């Protein structure tokens, strides 16, 4: 039987991520994204609802997210659905819930919501970067496209393709 399990969500962090370790030494972070949805109800009025999606990242990705992101920051996440199962200690009943196992994420600027760039005048956000592992032989330098460079902030508004280094410097975005 064929199957496909991929999730792509974008939302804002509901709290500042915290890094923790398993007894075996693996590092992880559990975070929650608030994802807003707008729709028209039966009478044609616009309605808005918020969904809270739990996501778990492991290893270097968890470290990077905890280092650079805080409550309210937007994040684009790719991953897969996983089902957590446990027995409720109080009632003894079997319980379960779906969570997202994060595979990669993209840091977004604050104000960069749905598509074309974002609002640079809001400032304070992070430049985009993906926390995907890089092939061996590539450094930790963001790759910038060739362009006119005539942005008003003189910077690059695209996506970096590697993780920031751990030598205490500012992020490369």
N, C-alpha and C positions, 0 to 999 in steps of 0.2 A: 504494500500500500504506500503510495507516494504521500509525502507530507512537506510542509513548508512552515517555518516558524521564525518570523522576523517582525520586529517592532521598531518603528521610528516615531519618536515623540519629541515635542519641544514644549518646554514650560519653564517656570521659575522655581528656584530652590525654596522650599518652605522653611529651611533652617540651614545654618552653616554646617557643612559636612565635617564629620569627625572621623579620623583614622583609628581603627582598632585592629587587633590581631587575634587570630584563632590560637588555641592551645598549641597547635602545630607550627605556629610562627607565620602563617599566611596573613597578609594585610588586606583589609577590606574597608569599605565604607558603605553604609546604607543611607540613601537619601530619598527624599520625596519631592516630586515635581508637581506643581500646581498647573494644570492644563485647562485653559478656558475654552468654552464652546459657546458659540452664538447660534441661535436658530429662531425660526418663526413658529409660534404656536398655532393652534387651529384657527384662532381668530385673527391671525396675521400680525400679532404684536411680537416684537423682538424680545427674546428671552436670553438670558445668559446663565450658564452653570459652570462650576469648576469641579474638575475631577482631580483626585490626588493619587498619583501613581508612584508606587515604591520601586526603587531601582537599587541594585547592588553592583558595585564595581570592585574588582580585585586587583592586587599587585600594584604595579607602577601607575596604572590608570587611577586607582584609588588615591595613591600618594599625590599625584598631580592635581586632582580635583580638590583634595583637602588643602593643598598648598595655595591654590589660586582662586578658589570660588568661595562665595559667602552667601548668606541668606538674601534672597531677592534676585540673584543673578540668573540670567536666562541660560539655558543649556539645551542643546540638541543631542539626543541620545539614540543610538542604534543598539539593538540587542535582541533577545529572544525571551519568550514567556517561559517561566518555570513555575511549577506548583510546589509550594511549601506544605508539608503535611506534618501534623503533630497531634498528640492526645492532650486534651484540656485537663489540666491537673485538678481543677475543681469539680468538673462534671464527669470526667472520664470519657467524654465523647471525642470521636475523631474530628479534627478540624483541618481546614486547608484554605489557602488563598493563592491567587496568582500574583507573581512579582515579575519584574523585568530583570533579567541577567544582562547587565551592561557589557557590550562588546567594544564599543567606541563612543566617543562623544566629541562634540564641537563646541568650543567656548564661543559665545556670541556677545556682541556689544549690548549694553543696556539700551533699550529702545529699538533694538533690531528684532522685530517681531516676525513679520511674515514676508520675507522676500527681498525686496530691492534695497539692500544696504543698511538702512537704519538712519537715525538722526544723530549726526555728529555733534550737534550743539548741546546734547545732554551730557556728553563727556563722562568720565569716571568709570567707563566700562573697560573690559578687556578686549584686545584684538582677538579675532578668531584663531583658534588652534585646535588641531585634532590630537587626540591622545591615542592614535593608532600606533602600533609598533612599527618601527622603520626597518627596512631591509639592511642587512649587514653591510658596512662600508660607507654609510651615509652619516654625516655628523649631526650635531644638535643645532644646526643653523636653519632658520626659517628660509624657505626658498621664495624669493620675490619675483613676480613676472616682470618682463621688460615692458615698460610703459612710459607715458609722457611725464609722469611724476608731478603733474600740476595740481595735485590736491591741495586744499587750503591748509591742511595740517602737515603737509610734506611727508606724510606717512603712507603706509601700505594698508589698504582696507580689505585685503583678501584673507585667505586662510594660510596660516603657517602649516608646515607639514611635519613638524617634529616636536618632541617634548622640550620644555625648557630645561636647562642644566641645573645641577644641584649645588653650584658653587656660590650661592648667595646673591647672584646678580638679579636684576629686575627681569621680569618676563620679556620675551622677545616680541611682544605684541602690543 
